[in-house]
Amino acid sequence: MKRILIPALFTCLLVTTAVAQQHVATLRGGTPLDTEASPPSIGKVVNNDLRQSRNYPEQPPLIPHTIDGYQIDTNANKCLQCHSRAATEFSQAPMVSITHFMNRENQFLASVTPRRYFCTQCHVTQKEVRELVGNSFIDVDSVLDIARQSNRGSD
């Protein structure tokens, strides 16, 4: 039995590997692995200061402006010059969420908690580029609309 099973498994492994290699999508295009690929140009940052819609609940807001040269480290946080509680009246920027003032014990602090101090851990800028990989993501509102329409059709 082992004489038949082991060669059969080995053959299946080889066939599966060969088929998988034919359908692997890469970002290299047709560039062979032993050749340096030319990287795509870096896109321009969306810099329009317009709030963008969120695709799912609890998604951190996107940064709608450039942050080149912003200092965000243990010594300073450039974001808070506009987004802190005291600055929003003058800057008209949205204030950081109240959740950013909560510590691990869910106690509210007078200032931004250290675990939420480094904004770019969660918040990112957007660039004007084409998608590198196809995306079929559907936001939650679209999913709910599809569900409502299918319920109407079954009535």
C-alpha positions in Angstrom: 0.0 0.0 0.0 2.8 2.4 0.9 4.5 1.7 -2.5 1.4 3.1 -4.3 0.4 5.8 -1.8 3.7 7.6 -1.5 4.3 8.0 -5.3 0.7 9.0 -5.8 1.0 11.7 -3.1 4.3 12.9 -4.6 2.7 13.2 -8.1 -0.3 15.1 -6.7 2.2 17.5 -4.9 4.1 18.1 -8.2 0.9 18.7 -10.2 -0.6 21.0 -7.6 2.7 23.0 -7.4 2.9 23.3 -11.2 -0.8 24.5 -11.5 -0.4 26.9 -8.6 2.7 28.5 -10.2 0.8 29.2 -13.4 -1.9 31.2 -11.6 0.1 33.2 -9.1 -0.5 36.9 -9.5 2.4 39.1 -8.6 3.1 42.8 -8.7 6.3 42.2 -10.7 4.3 41.8 -14.0 6.5 39.9 -16.5 9.8 40.7 -14.8 11.8 37.5 -14.0 12.8 37.0 -10.3 16.5 37.4 -11.1 16.0 40.9 -12.7 15.4 44.2 -10.8 11.9 45.4 -11.6 11.2 49.1 -12.3 9.0 50.4 -9.5 5.9 52.3 -10.3 6.1 56.1 -9.7 4.9 57.3 -6.3 1.5 58.9 -6.5 0.6 62.3 -5.4 -1.0 62.6 -2.0 -4.7 63.6 -2.0 -4.5 67.1 -0.5 -8.0 68.5 -0.6 -8.9 68.7 3.1 -12.3 67.0 2.3 -13.5 64.3 4.7 -13.8 61.0 3.0 -16.4 58.4 3.7 -15.5 55.4 5.8 -16.0 51.9 4.4 -16.7 50.0 7.6 -17.6 50.8 11.2 -14.7 51.9 13.4 -12.5 52.6 10.4 -10.0 55.4 11.4 -10.6 58.5 9.4 -8.3 59.0 6.4 -5.9 62.0 6.5 -7.2 64.3 3.7 -4.0 66.4 3.4 -0.2 65.9 3.0 1.8 65.2 6.2 5.2 65.5 4.7 7.6 66.9 7.3 5.2 66.3 10.2 7.0 65.5 13.4 5.2 62.7 15.3 7.4 61.3 18.0 7.8 61.2 21.8 8.9 64.9 21.7 6.2 66.4 19.5 3.0 65.7 17.6 2.4 68.1 14.7 -1.2 66.7 14.2 -2.3 68.1 17.6 -1.5 71.6 16.5 -4.8 71.5 14.6 -6.7 68.5 16.0 -6.3 69.0 19.8 -9.3 70.1 21.8 -7.8 73.6 22.3 -6.9 74.1 18.6 -10.0 73.1 16.8 -11.8 76.4 17.3 -9.1 78.2 15.4 -8.1 75.5 12.9 -11.6 74.3 12.2 -10.1 70.8 11.9 -12.1 67.9 13.5 -11.0 67.2 17.1 -9.4 63.8 17.9 -12.0 61.3 19.0 -12.9 61.1 22.7 -11.6 57.5 22.6 -8.1 58.9 22.1 -8.3 60.3 25.7 -9.1 56.9 27.3 -6.4 54.8 28.9 -6.3 51.0 29.1 -8.6 51.0 32.1 -11.2 53.1 30.2 -10.5 56.1 32.3 -10.6 59.5 30.6 -7.5 61.6 30.7 -7.0 65.3 30.3 -4.8 64.8 27.2 -4.3 62.2 24.5 -3.3 58.9 25.9 0.2 57.7 25.0 -1.3 54.6 23.3 -3.2 56.9 20.8 -0.5 59.5 20.5 1.2 58.3 17.3 -1.5 59.1 14.8 0.0 57.4 11.7 -0.3 54.0 13.4 -4.0 54.0 12.3 -4.5 57.1 10.1 -3.1 57.3 6.6 -3.0 59.6 3.7 -4.4 58.6 0.3 -2.5 58.7 -3.0 -3.8 59.2 -6.5 -2.8 55.9 -7.9 -4.3 53.0 -9.8 -5.1 49.8 -7.8 -2.2 47.3 -7.8 -4.5 44.4 -7.0 -8.1 44.1 -8.0 -10.5 44.8 -5.2 -14.1 43.6 -4.8 -14.7 45.2 -1.4 -18.3 46.3 -0.8 -18.9 48.8 2.1 -21.5 47.9 4.7 -24.2 50.3 3.4 -24.0 48.6 0.0 -24.3 45.2 1.6 -27.4 46.4 3.5 -28.9 47.8 0.3 -28.4 44.5 -1.5 -30.0 42.7 1.4 -33.0 45.0 1.4 -33.5 44.6 -2.4 -33.3 40.8 -2.2 -35.9 40.8 0.6 -38.2 43.0 -1.4 -37.9 40.6 -4.4 -38.8 37.6 -2.3 -42.0 39.1 -0.9 
